[in-house]
């Protein structure tokens, strides 16, 4: 069964596309017709201007050539034998003819000047004179700078009598006067006339406006006089009138307005389509995201009525969406034992005085099971910036609580195991320590029996021996009691601890192992040390591991001494455990506190990690610094009782790989893995 094609969201249908195409096509045709009309008008004007320019240039060329040739004929009538008066009459007639002449000179056959009018000082060009004599006809000179600073040229007419050279009549033309006299005013208003030399330099010009050469300019060789002179004519367009500018400007303005309106309309429609498409995609994306969340979402209006719940919240409480949307407090998922607390929190939230951070509370599933949740509530703001309700995110903490409990139990078992392992390593040493008081007791008892059997027993002497026997028995009992307290598994407890005494007892516990390894233990404690609050057994375990690591680190050291110092600083008590071993390798420092990392072949890699967990559980810090005398110094800082505001929690579980200890106060450092 076929289905009708559904247009893609945001794409206009076929009829809509034609409606958009028609105005675009009409506008394109309108713009094309206007552009064609303007182009045709411009072309017609250019052709007309070109034709007028050619006519003007041809007319000017004919006029200038006619004047030059007419002047040549007039110069031919001024013979070498003419008198002064006739010379001046003919010369003045030529000068008054307004043909560009500024002077006439009559030369004898030997080149001397017979007559001149007016009394100009321009020199007669000898090369032109020689060329005219050789050619036997008028010759023109190249342009040159005259006495006034302008440009002039000469025409020289040779005269012959009976076939012999009799003299020359020379006429001097000014290029500026030639253009002024030869170019009428109407031609100068339409064109800019210039005379150029071979290098393109403008020698003179005739125009009402200065004008540079344009593609529509016309060049014509100025011959005569020749010598590379070029006559350049450039048309001058009259300024356009206001009426002439109005029509093209109005057409351009209307075209721009039409383009802008179409573009604005098209952009608005495209933005609307894009916004609608983006809204659809955003809605689909948010729905997919909310449906995949494990965090419950719940929206309520200002009256507390539920307006939205996501599938995760419905799965969490067991009620479907239809039964929750529209419900008002009290809600069916409120736990019966926390009903009053939930009602109070709801009233505070609706009044705008709810918790700024998340809060934990118990909820009830539809089957009656209660479970803990973490709830965050924030105001629900609409597009106009107005608050329309409250949005809450609910996280089920059931698995998290179970995991925390499992971690706590595992940590306790791990600490107990670590203590048992440590005591297993010391079993032989402790047996030797117990053998000493037991052997002394046996010796004292045997001596007492011998004294009694001899019949010479002195009661005072027997009392002294029995007192020593009792002391050795108490010593053995203390050793056994310390071992029992250390290895037994017990809940962490907070009590005032005397660190000086705890360090001394730990040193006594390690004395046998230290003597066996030829290590001397030196304990230095200050007077009047303040007490700290903590678990004596856990702190003793941490100190035991650190001191035992220091003893083992000096197994190969000739001058083996473990120095333990306890001193008070502002707000804290610091314990420094310094050994004189080989120190900690730089590459091992970064990973030293990580679980299961060890530098000893028989170690488990948990000792220092447990020590750090115990110290941090007491709000303290554990770090490492190099020993100036060689080896390492472990520092343990614990806050004094007056600085603590709450009892220490149970030791946190060992950190995973990549974790780092908190920054110490004396400098960065880590410990040796045990």
C-alpha positions, 0 to 999 in steps of 0.5 A: 500500500503506497503512502503519500510523500511527506515534505521534509520539515522546514521545506516549502511545498511545490506550490510555495516554491513557485510562488517564491520563484515568480517574484524573483523571476519578475524582478530579475527581468525588471533589473535586466531590462533597466540595465539593458536600457541604461547600457543602450543609452550609454552606448548611444551617447558614447557613439554620438560623442565619438562621432562628434569628436571625430568631426571636430578633430577633422575640422580642426585638422583641416583648419590648422592645415589650411592656416599653415598652408595659407601662411606658406603662400604668404611667406613666399610673396615676401621676397629677398629684395622687398623693402622695409615698408612692404615687408612690414605691411605683409608681415603685419598682415600675417600676424593679424591673421590670428593663425598662431604667428608671433614673428616674421624674419627675412634672412639674406643669402649669407644668413644675416637678418635683413628685416624682422617683425616684431623685434623678437630674439628667438634664434633662427634654427640653422638645421631647419634653414639648411634643410629648407635650402637643400629641399628647396621648399618650406621646412618646419623646425622641432618645437623649442622653448622660446624666450617667454617659456612657452613652446614655439616652432619655425617654418622657413621658406627659401627664395631662389633667383635665377636658380640661385639661393637668394635668402629665406623668409622665416615665420615663428609660430607659438603653439599656445597662440596656434591653439588659441587662434585655431580652436574656436570656443564652441570646440573648446567647450566640448573637447580638451585639445592638447599638443604632445611631443614624442615623450607624451609631454603636454606642450600646450593645451586649449580647453575650458577644463583640465582633462586627462586622457581617457579611452574615448580620446582621439590622437592625430599626428600634427603634420605639418609641422610634424617632428612627432607632435600629436594633437590629442582631443578628449571629449568633455561631458557636460555635468548631468542635470538633476532631472537626468540623475533622478530617473536612474537614481530612482530606478536604482533605489526602487530596485534596491528596495525591492531586493531588500524587501524580498531578501528580508521577507525570504530571510524572515520566512527562512528563519521561521522555517529554521526555528520551527525545524530547530524546535522540532529537533530540539524537542525530539532531542530533549525527549530522547535525552529525558527518556534515556536518563536514569535521573527522575525529573518532575515539574510543578506549578506555583501551586505545587501541582505536578505538570510533568514527569519523565519516564525515569521518575515513573519507573522510580516510584512505580506510578504512570504519568497519567496518575501523577500529572495534575496531582497536588500534595500530599503525593502518593510517593511520599514515605509514610514515616517522612510524611511530615518532613516532606510536607514541610519541605514542600511548603518551604519550596513553594514559598521560595525558602527551599534548600539551596543545595540538594537534600536527601529524603525517603520516597515510597514505591507503589509496592510500599518499598521505601528508598532514599533519594537526593533531590535538587529543586530550582525555579522553572523560568519561561521564555519571558523570564517569569517563574512558572513553577519548580523543576526537581531532579531526583536521584535514587541513592539505593545502590550508592548507599549499599556500595558505601556500606560494602566499602565500609565493611571491606575497609574494616576487613582490609585494615584487620587483615593488614594488622594480622599480616603485620603481626604475622611478620613479627611473630618470631620477634614477639615470641622472643620477647615473651620468652625473656620474661617467661625465662626470668619467671622460671629462673626466679621460681627455681631460685625461690624453691632452692632457697626454701629447700635449703632451709636458709630462706630469708623472707625478705630475699624471697619477697624480693625474688617474688616481686621480680617474678611478678614484674616479669609476669606483668611485662609479659601480660602487657606485651600480650595485651598490646598485641591483642588490642592491635590485631582485634577488629573493633569499631572506630571510636573517638577518645582523647589520645596522648600521642607521646604515650602512643608513640612510646608504646609503639616503639616498645612494640617494635623494640625486639624487631629493631634490635634484631635488625640492629636499628636504634629507636630514638623517641623525642617528645616535647613537654605538655603536648596537647591531646588529640581526639581519635581512635588509639588503635587506628592511630597506633596501627598507622604509626606502627606501619610507618615506624616498621617501614623506617626500620626495614628501610635501614636493613643495609645501613651501617648507622641505623637509627630511627628518630621519632619526634613529637612536637606541637605547632599552632592548632596541630601536633606533628609526628616526624618519623626519620630514617637513614635509609636509601630514600625514596626513588623519584620515579616511585614517589608519584605512585607510592600511596596507591593501593597495591604499589610496593617497593618491597618484594614481600610487601602487599602494597596496602600499608601506606595507603591504609596509613593515609586513610587513617590519618585523613579520617582523623582530619590530618595529613600524611606526607614525605620529605627527604631527610637531610642526613639521608633517607626519608622523613614521614610527617603526620599532622593531627589537629588538637582537640580544640580545633576539631568541630566534629568526631572523626569518621571511619577511615575512608577506603583506599584511593584508586589509581591516580589519586594524590594525597592532600597538600602538606603544610611542610612540603610535598611528599609521599611515603614508602609502600609497605 
